[in-house]
């Protein structure tokens, strides 16, 4: 199983909508609010690394209100 952890900096006014939209992405397993330099943590899982890449590069980038995306992809 491939995993990725995506850390977001978001516009606070859009945070709730961003989290709701992220939960609709099929590879997303968890969406959590965080405190610190990042606002949201998204955990993605899939047997297909291309699905994770598409979720980050296409699905997340199409959500309004995200100011910065930092992706951490695990290596087995």
Protein Blocks (a to p, Z undefined) as FASTA:
>chain_A
ZZddddddddfklmmmmmmmmmmpmklmbdcddedjbfbdcddddfblklmmmmmmmmmm
mpghiabdcdddddZZ
